[in-house]
Amino acid sequence: MGIADVDELQEDVYRLRGKSRGSHSYVIRGTRGNMLIDSGLDSNYSDLKTSLHNIGMKVRDIDVVVNTHEHFDHIGANRYFQEHAVIAAHRFAATKMAFDDRYVTLYKSGDANDITMHVHLWLENMSRIDLGNFALDMIHTPGHTSGSICVYEPDKKFMFTGDTLFAGGLLPVIAESGSIGDYINSLKSLQTRQIREIYPGHGEVSLEPERDIAHAIENAFKLLRGEGNAEITFRRDVEDDKTP
Ligand SMILES: [Zn+2]
């Protein structure tokens, strides 16, 4: 609780830390609208609300919510925003959310709520959302899941990577709708861009994206060769110890 849960990453860009297994949420304060990237776990919503208050914002000040992918720990609190804000997700994530595909979104019966999730805006690769002072490009990066995107600011060169890329290049789980081949291809496409900082869905910010992407590709090839082990994989339980 409190201001310690909020980090100002740069002017008008904030990380609101996710508790337990919930994803972080990020806020971009635009001159022409405010964006929330990932709403996090439903059960973390009251903390999210507090964190928003700490940066002088109300839930209703969020104009658009972008989900980096369809997993429950990134979309869980969408229902508190979807009546006033535009909910946006890649088309392949939107299908799982809109048709309540709980097999792929990983909702277990205990997390389930009865509110139907609505996705207003089904994103395509390279759709842009222009907030005035920030332009955000939605880059389709399937691999962790089929509907995974990275959100890139081409001017200031920072990128929100969801569960696609973590600090150190540790691998995400390749989930039910995902593919290691897609993952490697997506990361190779990220290598063609200039990226200064990455803001992942879990764990820490990284200032060395180039190194992280190279590591992640290397680790993905290891996984293909059956050499996967805990050292190349992002372990959320370890992360939980660091950020209680
Ligand atoms: Zn995920």
Boltz pocket constraint, residues with backbone or C-beta under 6 A from the ligand:
constraints:
  - pocket:
      binder: B
      contacts: [[A, 69], [A, 71], [A, 144], [A, 163]]
      max_distance: 6.0
